[in-house]
């Protein structure tokens, strides 16, 4: 069963600024960077390719994390559900952002076993459909010896 899980909504735009995206959504990002600003890799001074040191397009993201969802949550999507609750009132603005950029949702979950079982309940599917965002997901499995693989 998926226990801890994370969900992030991202916007990439070649024309809008972080401030414009925040204003449109009425939300402040967890992470962001305008075109030309240093990326986290660029700020840390890591030896990365020059194109990875600065944002080539505006990046805006909002994340939710559920380290230990309640025992009653057997879906594995508590962080996604929380993120969707924040985004649902802004579905029209999300659609507008997609007109000249890209919107995605990223989800990952940590399994407490060698299987990554989860349940996509219909209300989550309906909320995703209304937002119109692709979801990229990863389940991290326990190798049976207590370490993630």
ChimeraX attribute file (.defattr): number of C-alpha atoms within 10 A of each C-alpha:
attribute: neighborCount
match mode: 1-to-1
recipient: residues
	/A:1	19
	/A:2	26
	/A:3	23
	/A:4	20
	/A:5	24
	/A:6	23
	/A:7	26
	/A:8	22
	/A:9	22
	/A:10	20
	/A:11	23
	/A:12	27
	/A:13	22
	/A:14	15
	/A:15	12
	/A:16	18
	/A:17	19
	/A:18	22
	/A:19	14
	/A:20	11
	/A:21	22
	/A:22	15
	/A:23	11
	/A:24	15
	/A:25	17
	/A:26	11
	/A:27	13
	/A:28	15
	/A:29	19
	/A:30	13
	/A:31	13
	/A:32	22
	/A:33	22
	/A:34	22
	/A:35	19
	/A:36	12
	/A:37	16
	/A:38	17
	/A:39	20
	/A:40	16
	/A:41	14
	/A:42	18
	/A:43	11
	/A:44	10
	/A:45	11
	/A:46	11
	/A:47	10
	/A:48	10
	/A:49	10
	/A:50	8
	/A:51	10
	/A:52	15
	/A:53	20
	/A:54	19
	/A:55	20
	/A:56	18
	/A:57	19
	/A:58	21
	/A:59	23
	/A:60	23
	/A:61	20
	/A:62	19
	/A:63	19
	/A:64	20
	/A:65	19
	/A:66	18
	/A:67	14
	/A:68	12
	/A:69	18
	/A:70	10
	/A:71	7
	/A:72	6
	/A:73	14
	/A:74	15
	/A:75	16
	/A:76	26
	/A:77	26
	/A:78	25
	/A:79	23
	/A:80	25
	/A:81	19
	/A:82	16
	/A:83	20
	/A:84	22
	/A:85	13
	/A:86	13
	/A:87	20
	/A:88	14
	/A:89	12
	/A:90	17
	/A:91	19
	/A:92	15
	/A:93	15
	/A:94	23
	/A:95	17
	/A:96	11
	/A:97	19
	/A:98	16
	/A:99	10
	/A:100	13
	/A:101	16
	/A:102	17
	/A:103	22
	/A:104	19
	/A:105	23
	/A:106	17
	/A:107	21
	/A:108	21
	/A:109	27
	/A:110	21
	/A:111	22
	/A:112	20
	/A:113	19
	/A:114	16
	/A:115	15
	/A:116	18
	/A:117	16
	/A:118	16
	/A:119	13
	/A:120	10
	/A:121	11
	/A:122	9
	/A:123	10
	/A:124	16
	/A:125	11
	/A:126	11
	/A:127	17
	/A:128	20
	/A:129	12
	/A:130	15
	/A:131	22
	/A:132	17
	/A:133	20
	/A:134	13
	/A:135	14
	/A:136	12
	/A:137	12
	/A:138	13
	/A:139	18
	/A:140	19
	/A:141	21
	/A:142	17
	/A:143	14
	/A:144	12
	/A:145	9
	/A:146	11
	/A:147	10
	/A:148	14
	/A:149	12
